[in-house]
Amino acid sequence: MSRVVPEAAMAEYLRLYDKCSQRPGVLLPETEDGVVFFNWQYREVLEHDEVLAHSVGGRDVLRAAMDQLSGSVVQESLQDEEVIRLVKSKTVSKVDVDEVFELLTKLATEHRTASGESSTPAELQALFLAGDVNQDGVLSFQEFTRIVHYADPSMKQRAALRLFREALLSPVNNTMADKDDCITPQAFAAVAGQKGLVAKPETVRALLHETLAQEDGPPEPDALNDEVEALLA
């Protein structure tokens, strides 16, 4: 990662990098200059990413961005036998991975701003805390689905499961060994932000009210207000 990535875009940048790293041949070995190239043969890895398409404003926007990036693709004849085995070819079409991810994360940020549906990582982590029933600092799948359905009642169970799996695999999901089937506030904020979930104060309030009621019965209004203010502070 040779460029400075804005903090607001870092979560999506890392998610894309991790996704591409999991499939052999998508990212080429780092050069002596510290540059990593994206193998353009695998552009569909990004074009078929549902979360990415949603975050940039739709599949048409994503395809247009990929077409734009095509202008930066260069052809190279390979000499390194290890790389030839990796890409299964003696030539490769490639583009600087930073240029690819920089454009895509920029579009995602612009879309969230234009749509007015954007929450900061801190606001999304407040939503996380409001729904963490046992207050253990991580979310089980049951806790996770309850939270996302509060934020987006239209989300289907399958979509919630897919989002939970993305959070589990997120590079920022650093949990203890005995919690490896749970997700952290940072991982939740990363995937929820890219999905476009919004942590409205009234949503946090309603969710927290239900969470506290499960523990000790319905809270007093003043106590609830204090809790909500503390989460959103």
matplotlib code that plots the C-alpha trace (Angstrom):
import matplotlib.pyplot as plt

x = [0.0, 2.2, -0.3, -1.9, -5.5, -8.0, -9.2, -12.8, -12.0, -9.5, -12.0, -13.2, -9.7, -8.6, -11.7, -11.0, -7.3, -8.2, -10.8, -8.3, -5.5, -7.6, -7.7, -4.3, -3.2, -5.4, -2.6, 0.9, 3.9, 5.2, 7.8, 11.2, 9.7, 7.1, 4.2, 1.5, -0.4, -3.9, -4.1, -6.7, -7.7, -9.6, -11.5, -14.8, -13.6, -14.5, -17.2, -19.3, -18.7, -22.3, -21.1, -18.9, -21.6, -24.0, -21.5, -20.6, -24.2, -25.0, -23.5, -23.6, -21.4, -19.0, -18.7, -18.1, -15.3, -13.7, -13.9, -12.2, -9.4, -8.9, -7.1, -4.4, -3.8, -0.4, 0.8, 4.0, 6.0, 6.9, 10.4, 9.9, 9.0, 7.2, 4.9, 4.4, 3.2, 1.0, -0.8, -0.5, 0.7, 3.9, 2.1, -0.1, -2.3, -2.0, -2.8, -1.5, -3.7, -3.6, -5.1, -7.9, -8.8, -8.3, -10.9, -13.4, -13.2, -13.5, -16.7, -18.1, -17.4, -19.0, -22.1, -22.6, -22.2, -24.6, -27.2, -27.1, -27.1, -23.8, -22.7, -19.3, -17.5, -18.1, -21.8, -21.9, -19.9, -22.5, -25.1, -23.0, -22.8, -26.5, -27.1, -24.4, -26.8, -24.3, -21.9, -18.9, -17.5, -18.2, -21.3, -22.6, -24.6, -27.9, -26.9, -25.6, -28.8, -30.9, -28.8, -28.8, -32.6, -33.1, -31.0, -32.4, -35.7, -35.7, -32.5, -33.1, -31.6, -29.3, -28.0, -27.4, -25.5, -23.3, -22.6, -21.7, -19.3, -17.6, -17.2, -15.7, -13.1, -12.4, -8.7, -9.9, -11.8, -9.2, -10.9, -9.6, -9.4, -12.5, -14.5, -13.4, -17.1, -17.9, -17.1, -15.6, -16.9, -14.3, -15.3, -19.0, -18.4, -16.4, -18.9, -22.0, -20.5, -19.9, -23.4, -24.8, -26.4, -27.3, -27.0, -29.8, -30.0, -33.6, -32.5, -29.7, -32.3, -34.9, -32.2, -30.7, -34.1, -34.8, -31.3, -31.6, -35.1, -33.7, -31.3, -33.2, -36.7, -37.6, -35.3, -36.5, -36.6, -33.9, -31.6, -32.2, -31.4, -28.2, -27.2, -27.9, -26.0, -23.0, -23.0, -23.2, -20.8]
y = [0.0, 2.8, 5.7, 7.4, 6.3, 8.6, 7.2, 7.2, 4.9, 2.7, 0.0, -0.6, -0.4, -3.1, -5.2, -5.1, -5.8, -8.8, -10.1, -10.0, -11.5, -14.6, -15.6, -16.7, -14.6, -11.6, -9.6, -9.9, -10.1, -6.8, -5.2, -4.0, -0.5, -1.6, -1.6, -4.2, -4.7, -6.0, -8.7, -7.2, -10.7, -11.0, -7.7, -9.7, -10.2, -6.6, -6.2, -9.0, -7.7, -6.9, -4.9, -2.8, -2.3, -1.1, 1.3, 3.1, 3.5, 0.5, -2.0, 0.5, 2.9, 0.1, -1.1, 2.5, 2.8, -0.5, 0.7, 3.9, 2.0, 0.0, 3.1, 2.5, -1.1, -2.1, -5.3, -6.9, -9.9, -11.9, -13.3, -14.5, -18.2, -18.0, -15.3, -17.1, -20.2, -17.9, -16.3, -19.3, -17.1, -15.5, -12.1, -10.2, -7.1, -5.2, -1.9, -0.4, -1.8, 1.5, 3.3, 0.7, 0.8, 4.6, 5.2, 2.7, 4.0, 7.6, 6.7, 4.9, 8.0, 10.3, 8.1, 8.0, 11.8, 12.5, 10.1, 11.6, 8.1, 8.0, 7.3, 7.7, 4.6, 6.0, 6.2, 2.6, 1.4, 3.1, 1.0, -2.1, -1.3, -0.6, -4.1, -6.0, -7.8, -9.5, -6.6, -8.8, -6.5, -8.8, -9.8, -13.2, -13.9, -13.5, -10.2, -9.0, -9.9, -8.1, -4.9, -4.9, -5.5, -2.5, -0.4, -1.9, -3.8, -4.7, -6.8, -10.5, -13.2, -14.4, -10.9, -10.5, -13.8, -12.7, -9.5, -11.3, -13.6, -10.5, -9.0, -12.3, -12.3, -8.6, -7.7, -5.5, -8.3, -9.1, -11.4, -13.8, -17.4, -18.3, -15.7, -16.5, -16.8, -13.3, -9.8, -6.7, -3.1, -2.2, -5.0, -4.2, -0.5, -1.4, -3.7, -1.8, 1.4, -0.1, -1.6, 1.8, 1.1, 4.3, 4.6, 7.1, 8.3, 7.1, 3.6, 3.5, 4.6, 1.9, -0.8, 0.2, 0.3, -3.3, -4.4, -2.9, -4.3, -7.8, -7.3, -5.4, -4.6, -1.3, 1.5, 4.9, 7.6, 9.7, 6.8, 5.8, 9.3, 9.3, 5.9, 7.1, 10.3, 8.4, 6.1, 8.9, 11.2]
z = [0.0, -1.3, -1.0, 2.0, 2.2, 3.9, 7.2, 6.1, 3.2, 5.0, 6.0, 2.4, 1.1, 3.5, 2.7, -1.0, -0.5, 1.7, -0.8, -3.7, -1.6, -1.0, -4.7, -6.1, -9.1, -8.5, -6.9, -8.4, -6.1, -4.8, -7.0, -5.8, -5.7, -3.3, -5.9, -6.0, -9.2, -9.8, -12.5, -14.9, -16.0, -12.7, -12.9, -12.3, -8.7, -8.1, -10.7, -9.0, -5.5, -4.2, -1.3, -3.5, -6.1, -3.4, -1.8, -5.1, -6.2, -8.3, -10.8, -13.7, -11.7, -10.8, -14.4, -15.6, -13.0, -14.2, -17.8, -16.7, -15.1, -18.3, -19.6, -17.0, -17.8, -19.1, -20.8, -19.5, -20.7, -17.7, -16.9, -13.4, -13.5, -10.1, -11.4, -14.7, -12.7, -10.6, -13.5, -15.8, -18.6, -19.9, -20.3, -17.9, -18.1, -14.9, -13.1, -9.9, -7.1, -5.3, -8.3, -8.5, -4.9, -4.6, -7.3, -6.0, -2.4, -3.6, -5.5, -2.4, -0.2, -2.8, -3.0, 0.8, 0.9, -2.0, -0.7, 2.8, 4.2, 5.9, 9.5, 11.0, 12.4, 15.9, 15.3, 13.9, 16.9, 19.1, 17.3, 18.0, 21.7, 21.9, 20.6, 22.5, 24.8, 27.1, 26.9, 26.1, 23.5, 20.5, 18.5, 18.0, 14.8, 16.7, 18.1, 14.7, 12.9, 15.5, 15.1, 11.3, 11.2, 13.4, 11.1, 7.9, 8.4, 4.7, 4.9, 4.3, 6.5, 3.7, 3.2, 6.9, 7.0, 4.0, 5.8, 9.0, 7.2, 5.6, 9.1, 10.4, 7.6, 7.9, 8.5, 11.4, 13.1, 15.8, 18.4, 21.0, 20.1, 22.1, 20.3, 16.7, 15.7, 16.8, 15.4, 17.0, 16.9, 14.3, 12.0, 12.4, 11.6, 8.5, 6.9, 8.1, 6.7, 3.3, 3.2, 3.9, 7.3, 9.1, 12.9, 13.5, 17.1, 17.3, 16.1, 18.7, 21.3, 20.4, 20.2, 23.5, 25.2, 24.1, 25.2, 28.6, 29.0, 28.4, 31.3, 34.0, 32.7, 30.9, 31.9, 33.2, 30.4, 32.0, 32.4, 28.8, 27.6, 29.6, 28.1, 24.5, 25.0, 26.3, 23.3, 20.8, 22.6]

ax = plt.figure().add_subplot(projection="3d")
ax.plot(x, y, z, "-o")
ax.set_aspect("equal")
plt.show()
